[in-house]
Amino acid sequence: MPGRIIRWKVKDPFDPNRALIRMSWNKYNLYALATRNAPEDLTRKSVFQQKWTAKRELRAYHVPNITERQLIQRHWSARLPLQQMTQAEKDRLPPVQALAFAETERRLDVVVFRSHFASSIWQARSFVIQGHVKVNGKPCAYPARSLEDGDMVTVDYNVVPTIGKDDSGKPIFKRVDYMAPWMFLPAYLEVDYQTCSTVFLRTPLPQPDQVEVPSPFPPDWHQLVYEWYSSIYKKKLSVKTNPNLQPPVVIEGQTIKLKPKFAEIRRRDDKEAASLRKKRRNEREEAARATREAKKETTRPGGEPSAAGEPAKNEKY
């Protein structure tokens, strides 16, 4: 019976029923942004519903092309960026949790989109994978690469949607429909459109009366998302660092409480002993398998022993 062919429908990122805002110049995305006059009122929902709604909206905008596991493992940090300020500046400071997605702004594909070298985050990702993007003069095919302060990103001008050519073949600026709402530059990027390059200056920092991470959502929503993901991040981190969550030390069938240093040594020794036992068991199984194969070779198909295995007989004349 032939195997079944499973088909599934990929969700449309610009589905009007969901109306999620994305990093894209798409006209449907612009319509979703224009028709959303004010953020949704979350005060009538429970705390869990508030966090989940904010997480859904902000994840769709900031990291639509990676999974939540990749976000937590690669780009999430419970420690937010800070800088020295006067007391007057601190009084005008928005919630510092608004910088929850500051680490994602270091991604190579995000920097390409913020620099207006791609019309969407998905197009920026494809440019990187296809080899049209260089970092510090060297080709880089990893969209998730985290840029360091001072790294220069260069994009091939032949693929930039805002660059065309005149009759003589000279590059000129080309206007793209629905691009106006996204034509702004963050303070942590320095873009040179003559060479299609941008320099990542620094990580986004808290500033008085403004949030450096571009987002169409208020800082309070970022605060809810920070609480949502930080709880998951700390829970996964505590399993690795908290000795109370480590497997107990068992010696001769008894659970013994040791100091963390000696408990770690004992666990390592137990792991090595288990791997050695597994290796020996595999060797025994391999030897038994070889013995069975040898017996099969010395036996005839009819069940009689082969000539090589027959004992010598005295012939009678």
FIDOBA-630479 format. One record per residue (C-alpha): x, y, z. Coordinates in Angstrom, 1 decimal, always signed. Example, Ala and Ser with C-alpha at 12.3 -4.5 7.8 and 13.67 -1.06 7.14 Angstrom:
BEGIN
<px: +12.3	py: -4.5	pz: +7.8>;
<px: +13.7	py: -1.1	pz: +7.1>;
! end
This chain:
BEGIN
<px: +0.0	py: +0.0	pz: +0.0>;
<px: +1.6	py: +3.3	pz: -1.0>;
<px: +2.3	py: +5.8	pz: +1.8>;
<px: -0.1	py: +8.6	pz: +2.3>;
<px: +0.8	py: +12.0	pz: +1.1>;
<px: +0.3	py: +14.6	pz: +3.8>;
<px: -0.3	py: +18.1	pz: +2.6>;
<px: -0.6	py: +21.1	pz: +4.9>;
<px: -1.3	py: +24.8	pz: +4.2>;
<px: +1.3	py: +27.3	pz: +5.3>;
<px: -0.2	py: +30.2	pz: +7.3>;
<px: -0.4	py: +33.4	pz: +5.4>;
<px: +1.7	py: +36.0	pz: +7.3>;
<px: -0.6	py: +38.7	pz: +6.1>;
<px: -3.9	py: +37.0	pz: +6.9>;
<px: -6.5	py: +39.7	pz: +7.4>;
<px: -8.3	py: +37.7	pz: +10.0>;
<px: -5.2	py: +37.7	pz: +12.2>;
<px: -4.0	py: +41.2	pz: +11.2>;
<px: -0.5	py: +40.7	pz: +12.7>;
<px: +2.0	py: +43.5	pz: +12.0>;
<px: +5.2	py: +42.2	pz: +10.3>;
<px: +8.6	py: +43.6	pz: +9.2>;
<px: +7.5	py: +44.0	pz: +5.6>;
<px: +6.6	py: +46.6	pz: +3.0>;
<px: +3.6	py: +44.5	pz: +1.9>;
<px: +0.4	py: +46.5	pz: +1.2>;
<px: -1.6	py: +44.1	pz: +3.4>;
<px: +0.8	py: +44.7	pz: +6.2>;
<px: +0.5	py: +48.4	pz: +5.8>;
<px: -3.3	py: +48.1	pz: +5.9>;
<px: -3.1	py: +46.1	pz: +9.1>;
<px: -0.9	py: +48.8	pz: +10.6>;
<px: -3.2	py: +51.7	pz: +9.4>;
<px: -6.4	py: +50.1	pz: +10.6>;
<px: -5.1	py: +49.5	pz: +14.1>;
<px: -5.8	py: +52.9	pz: +15.5>;
<px: -4.9	py: +52.1	pz: +19.1>;
<px: -3.4	py: +49.1	pz: +20.9>;
<px: -5.8	py: +46.6	pz: +22.2>;
<px: -7.1	py: +47.2	pz: +25.7>;
<px: -5.6	py: +44.5	pz: +27.9>;
<px: -7.0	py: +45.6	pz: +31.2>;
<px: -10.1	py: +43.5	pz: +30.8>;
<px: -8.1	py: +40.3	pz: +30.5>;
<px: -6.3	py: +38.1	pz: +33.1>;
<px: -2.6	py: +38.4	pz: +33.6>;
<px: -1.9	py: +35.3	pz: +31.6>;
<px: -4.1	py: +36.5	pz: +28.7>;
<px: -2.3	py: +39.9	pz: +28.8>;
<px: +1.1	py: +38.3	pz: +28.5>;
<px: +0.0	py: +35.8	pz: +25.8>;
<px: -1.6	py: +38.5	pz: +23.7>;
<px: +1.5	py: +40.8	pz: +23.9>;
<px: +3.8	py: +37.8	pz: +23.2>;
<px: +1.8	py: +36.9	pz: +20.1>;
<px: +1.8	py: +40.4	pz: +18.7>;
<px: +5.5	py: +41.2	pz: +19.4>;
<px: +6.8	py: +37.9	pz: +18.3>;
<px: +5.0	py: +38.2	pz: +15.0>;
<px: +6.7	py: +41.5	pz: +14.4>;
<px: +10.2	py: +41.1	pz: +15.8>;
<px: +11.0	py: +37.4	pz: +15.3>;
<px: +8.5	py: +35.9	pz: +12.7>;
<px: +11.1	py: +33.7	pz: +11.0>;
<px: +12.5	py: +31.7	pz: +14.0>;
<px: +10.9	py: +29.5	pz: +16.7>;
<px: +10.5	py: +30.4	pz: +20.3>;
<px: +13.2	py: +27.8	pz: +21.2>;
<px: +15.7	py: +29.5	pz: +19.0>;
<px: +14.7	py: +32.9	pz: +20.4>;
<px: +15.3	py: +31.8	pz: +24.0>;
<px: +18.5	py: +29.8	pz: +23.3>;
<px: +20.2	py: +32.4	pz: +21.0>;
<px: +18.8	py: +35.9	pz: +21.4>;
<px: +17.2	py: +36.2	pz: +24.8>;
<px: +18.9	py: +37.6	pz: +27.9>;
<px: +17.3	py: +38.3	pz: +31.3>;
<px: +20.0	py: +41.1	pz: +31.7>;
<px: +18.9	py: +44.2	pz: +29.9>;
<px: +21.3	py: +46.9	pz: +28.6>;
<px: +21.8	py: +49.9	pz: +30.9>;
<px: +23.8	py: +53.1	pz: +30.9>;
<px: +24.6	py: +55.8	pz: +33.4>;
<px: +22.1	py: +58.7	pz: +33.6>;
<px: +21.2	py: +61.6	pz: +35.8>;
<px: +18.2	py: +61.4	pz: +38.1>;
<px: +16.3	py: +63.8	pz: +35.8>;
<px: +16.9	py: +61.5	pz: +32.9>;
<px: +15.9	py: +58.4	pz: +34.8>;
<px: +12.6	py: +60.1	pz: +35.7>;
<px: +11.8	py: +60.4	pz: +32.0>;
<px: +12.9	py: +56.9	pz: +31.2>;
<px: +10.3	py: +54.4	pz: +29.8>;
<px: +10.3	py: +50.9	pz: +31.2>;
<px: +13.6	py: +49.3	pz: +30.5>;
<px: +11.8	py: +46.1	pz: +29.6>;
<px: +11.0	py: +47.8	pz: +26.3>;
<px: +14.5	py: +46.7	pz: +25.3>;
<px: +13.5	py: +43.0	pz: +25.6>;
<px: +14.2	py: +42.4	pz: +21.9>;
<px: +17.5	py: +44.3	pz: +21.9>;
<px: +19.5	py: +41.2	pz: +21.2>;
<px: +17.4	py: +40.4	pz: +18.1>;
<px: +18.5	py: +43.7	pz: +16.6>;
<px: +22.0	py: +42.2	pz: +16.3>;
<px: +20.8	py: +39.5	pz: +13.9>;
<px: +22.2	py: +39.9	pz: +10.4>;
<px: +18.9	py: +39.6	pz: +8.6>;
<px: +17.3	py: +42.2	pz: +10.9>;
<px: +20.1	py: +44.7	pz: +10.2>;
<px: +19.7	py: +44.2	pz: +6.5>;
<px: +16.0	py: +45.0	pz: +6.7>;
<px: +16.5	py: +48.0	pz: +9.1>;
<px: +19.0	py: +49.4	pz: +6.6>;
<px: +16.3	py: +49.4	pz: +3.8>;
<px: +18.3	py: +46.9	pz: +1.7>;
<px: +15.3	py: +44.4	pz: +1.7>;
<px: +11.6	py: +44.8	pz: +1.5>;
<px: +10.9	py: +42.3	pz: +4.3>;
<px: +12.6	py: +40.2	pz: +6.9>;
<px: +12.1	py: +37.1	pz: +4.7>;
<px: +13.7	py: +38.7	pz: +1.7>;
<px: +16.6	py: +39.8	pz: +3.9>;
<px: +17.0	py: +36.2	pz: +5.1>;
<px: +17.0	py: +35.0	pz: +1.5>;
<px: +19.7	py: +37.6	pz: +0.5>;
<px: +21.9	py: +36.3	pz: +3.3>;
<px: +21.5	py: +32.6	pz: +2.4>;
<px: +22.0	py: +33.3	pz: -1.3>;
<px: +25.4	py: +34.9	pz: -0.6>;
<px: +24.5	py: +38.6	pz: -1.5>;
<px: +25.6	py: +39.8	pz: +2.0>;
<px: +29.1	py: +40.3	pz: +3.4>;
<px: +30.2	py: +41.0	pz: +6.9>;
<px: +33.5	py: +42.8	pz: +7.2>;
<px: +34.3	py: +42.0	pz: +3.6>;
<px: +33.7	py: +38.2	pz: +3.9>;
<px: +30.5	py: +36.4	pz: +2.6>;
<px: +28.2	py: +35.2	pz: +5.4>;
<px: +25.4	py: +32.8	pz: +4.8>;
<px: +24.0	py: +32.7	pz: +8.3>;
<px: +21.0	py: +35.0	pz: +8.9>;
<px: +21.1	py: +34.3	pz: +12.7>;
<px: +24.7	py: +35.6	pz: +13.0>;
<px: +24.9	py: +38.1	pz: +15.9>;
<px: +26.9	py: +41.1	pz: +14.9>;
<px: +29.5	py: +42.7	pz: +17.1>;
<px: +29.9	py: +46.5	pz: +17.7>;
<px: +31.6	py: +48.0	pz: +14.7>;
<px: +30.8	py: +45.2	pz: +12.2>;
<px: +30.2	py: +46.4	pz: +8.6>;
<px: +27.5	py: +44.7	pz: +6.5>;
<px: +27.6	py: +45.1	pz: +2.7>;
<px: +24.8	py: +44.1	pz: +0.4>;
<px: +25.1	py: +43.6	pz: -3.4>;
<px: +23.4	py: +46.6	pz: -5.0>;
<px: +22.0	py: +44.5	pz: -7.8>;
<px: +19.5	py: +42.8	pz: -5.4>;
<px: +18.5	py: +45.9	pz: -3.4>;
<px: +14.9	py: +46.7	pz: -4.2>;
<px: +15.4	py: +50.5	pz: -3.8>;
<px: +18.2	py: +50.7	pz: -6.4>;
<px: +17.5	py: +50.7	pz: -10.1>;
<px: +19.4	py: +51.7	pz: -13.2>;
<px: +18.9	py: +54.5	pz: -15.7>;
<px: +19.2	py: +54.3	pz: -19.5>;
<px: +23.0	py: +54.5	pz: -19.2>;
<px: +23.2	py: +51.7	pz: -16.7>;
<px: +24.0	py: +54.0	pz: -13.7>;
<px: +22.5	py: +53.0	pz: -10.4>;
<px: +19.8	py: +55.4	pz: -9.2>;
<px: +17.3	py: +55.4	pz: -6.4>;
<px: +14.0	py: +53.7	pz: -7.1>;
<px: +10.8	py: +54.3	pz: -5.1>;
<px: +9.0	py: +51.2	pz: -3.9>;
<px: +5.3	py: +51.3	pz: -3.2>;
<px: +4.2	py: +51.2	pz: +0.5>;
<px: +7.8	py: +51.8	pz: +1.8>;
<px: +7.3	py: +55.2	pz: +3.4>;
<px: +6.3	py: +54.0	pz: +7.0>;
<px: +9.5	py: +52.0	pz: +7.2>;
<px: +12.0	py: +54.6	pz: +5.9>;
<px: +13.6	py: +55.4	pz: +9.3>;
<px: +17.0	py: +54.6	pz: +10.7>;
<px: +17.6	py: +53.5	pz: +14.3>;
<px: +20.3	py: +55.3	pz: +16.2>;
<px: +22.5	py: +52.3	pz: +16.5>;
<px: +23.0	py: +51.9	pz: +12.7>;
<px: +25.0	py: +54.0	pz: +10.3>;
<px: +24.0	py: +53.4	pz: +6.7>;
<px: +25.8	py: +54.5	pz: +3.6>;
<px: +23.5	py: +54.2	pz: +0.5>;
<px: +26.3	py: +55.0	pz: -1.9>;
<px: +28.1	py: +51.8	pz: -1.1>;
<px: +25.1	py: +49.7	pz: +0.2>;
<px: +26.7	py: +49.2	pz: +3.5>;
<px: +25.8	py: +49.7	pz: +7.1>;
<px: +27.8	py: +49.7	pz: +10.4>;
<px: +26.3	py: +48.2	pz: +13.6>;
<px: +27.5	py: +50.8	pz: +16.1>;
<px: +26.2	py: +49.5	pz: +19.4>;
<px: +23.4	py: +47.6	pz: +21.1>;
<px: +20.1	py: +49.6	pz: +21.7>;
<px: +20.2	py: +51.5	pz: +25.0>;
<px: +17.5	py: +53.1	pz: +27.2>;
<px: +17.1	py: +56.8	pz: +26.3>;
<px: +14.9	py: +59.5	pz: +28.0>;
<px: +11.4	py: +59.8	pz: +26.4>;
<px: +12.1	py: +57.2	pz: +23.7>;
<px: +12.7	py: +53.6	pz: +23.0>;
<px: +15.5	py: +52.8	pz: +20.5>;
<px: +14.1	py: +49.4	pz: +19.5>;
<px: +11.7	py: +50.2	pz: +16.6>;
<px: +8.3	py: +48.7	pz: +17.4>;
<px: +4.6	py: +49.7	pz: +16.7>;
<px: +3.6	py: +48.5	pz: +20.2>;
<px: +3.8	py: +50.5	pz: +23.5>;
<px: +6.5	py: +49.8	pz: +26.1>;
<px: +4.0	py: +48.2	pz: +28.5>;
<px: +3.5	py: +45.3	pz: +26.0>;
<px: +7.3	py: +44.8	pz: +25.9>;
<px: +7.3	py: +44.6	pz: +29.6>;
<px: +4.7	py: +41.8	pz: +29.5>;
<px: +6.7	py: +39.9	pz: +26.9>;
<px: +9.8	py: +40.3	pz: +29.0>;
<px: +8.1	py: +38.7	pz: +32.0>;
<px: +6.7	py: +35.9	pz: +29.8>;
<px: +10.0	py: +34.8	pz: +28.2>;
<px: +12.2	py: +35.5	pz: +31.2>;
<px: +10.2	py: +33.1	pz: +33.3>;
<px: +10.9	py: +30.4	pz: +30.7>;
<px: +14.5	py: +31.4	pz: +30.4>;
<px: +15.2	py: +31.3	pz: +34.1>;
<px: +13.4	py: +28.0	pz: +34.5>;
<px: +15.6	py: +26.3	pz: +31.8>;
<px: +18.7	py: +28.0	pz: +33.2>;
<px: +17.9	py: +26.8	pz: +36.8>;
<px: +17.8	py: +23.2	pz: +35.7>;
<px: +21.4	py: +23.4	pz: +34.6>;
<px: +22.7	py: +25.5	pz: +37.6>;
<px: +20.5	py: +24.5	pz: +40.5>;
<px: +22.0	py: +21.4	pz: +42.3>;
<px: +18.6	py: +20.6	pz: +43.8>;
<px: +17.3	py: +19.9	pz: +40.3>;
<px: +20.1	py: +17.6	pz: +39.4>;
<px: +19.6	py: +13.8	pz: +39.5>;
<px: +20.4	py: +12.4	pz: +43.0>;
<px: +23.7	py: +10.6	pz: +43.8>;
<px: +23.0	py: +6.9	pz: +44.4>;
<px: +25.7	py: +4.7	pz: +45.9>;
<px: +25.0	py: +0.9	pz: +46.5>;
<px: +21.3	py: +1.6	pz: +46.2>;
<px: +21.2	py: +4.4	pz: +48.7>;
<px: +20.7	py: +8.1	pz: +47.9>;
<px: +23.5	py: +10.1	pz: +49.5>;
<px: +23.7	py: +13.9	pz: +49.7>;
<px: +27.1	py: +15.2	pz: +48.9>;
<px: +28.7	py: +18.6	pz: +48.4>;
<px: +28.1	py: +20.0	pz: +45.0>;
<px: +31.7	py: +19.5	pz: +43.9>;
<px: +31.9	py: +15.8	pz: +45.0>;
<px: +28.4	py: +15.2	pz: +43.7>;
<px: +29.4	py: +16.5	pz: +40.2>;
<px: +32.5	py: +14.2	pz: +40.3>;
<px: +30.4	py: +11.2	pz: +41.3>;
<px: +27.9	py: +11.9	pz: +38.5>;
<px: +30.7	py: +12.2	pz: +36.0>;
<px: +32.2	py: +8.9	pz: +37.1>;
<px: +28.7	py: +7.2	pz: +37.0>;
<px: +28.3	py: +8.5	pz: +33.5>;
<px: +31.7	py: +7.2	pz: +32.3>;
<px: +31.0	py: +3.8	pz: +33.9>;
<px: +27.6	py: +3.6	pz: +32.2>;
<px: +29.1	py: +4.4	pz: +28.9>;
<px: +31.8	py: +1.7	pz: +29.5>;
<px: +29.2	py: -0.9	pz: +30.3>;
<px: +27.2	py: +0.1	pz: +27.2>;
<px: +30.4	py: -0.3	pz: +25.1>;
<px: +31.1	py: -3.8	pz: +26.6>;
<px: +27.5	py: -4.9	pz: +26.0>;
<px: +27.7	py: -3.8	pz: +22.4>;
<px: +31.0	py: -5.8	pz: +22.0>;
<px: +29.4	py: -8.9	pz: +23.5>;
<px: +26.4	py: -8.5	pz: +21.2>;
<px: +28.7	py: -8.1	pz: +18.2>;
<px: +30.7	py: -11.2	pz: +19.1>;
<px: +27.5	py: -13.3	pz: +19.5>;
<px: +26.2	py: -12.0	pz: +16.2>;
<px: +29.5	py: -13.0	pz: +14.5>;
<px: +29.3	py: -16.4	pz: +16.1>;
<px: +25.8	py: -17.0	pz: +14.8>;
<px: +26.8	py: -15.9	pz: +11.3>;
<px: +29.8	py: -18.3	pz: +11.3>;
<px: +27.5	py: -21.2	pz: +12.3>;
<px: +25.1	py: -20.3	pz: +9.5>;
<px: +27.9	py: -20.3	pz: +7.0>;
<px: +29.1	py: -23.8	pz: +8.1>;
<px: +25.6	py: -25.3	pz: +7.7>;
<px: +24.2	py: -26.5	pz: +4.4>;
<px: +20.8	py: -25.3	pz: +3.2>;
<px: +19.2	py: -28.7	pz: +3.8>;
<px: +20.4	py: -28.7	pz: +7.4>;
<px: +23.3	py: -31.1	pz: +6.8>;
<px: +26.8	py: -30.0	pz: +7.8>;
<px: +29.0	py: -28.8	pz: +4.9>;
<px: +32.1	py: -30.7	pz: +3.7>;
<px: +34.3	py: -28.4	pz: +5.6>;
<px: +32.5	py: -29.3	pz: +8.9>;
<px: +32.1	py: -33.1	pz: +8.2>;
<px: +34.3	py: -35.5	pz: +10.3>;
<px: +36.7	py: -37.8	pz: +8.4>;
<px: +35.1	py: -41.2	pz: +7.6>;
<px: +36.9	py: -44.5	pz: +6.9>;
<px: +35.8	py: -45.7	pz: +3.5>;
<px: +35.2	py: -49.5	pz: +3.2>;
<px: +36.2	py: -51.3	pz: +0.1>;
! end
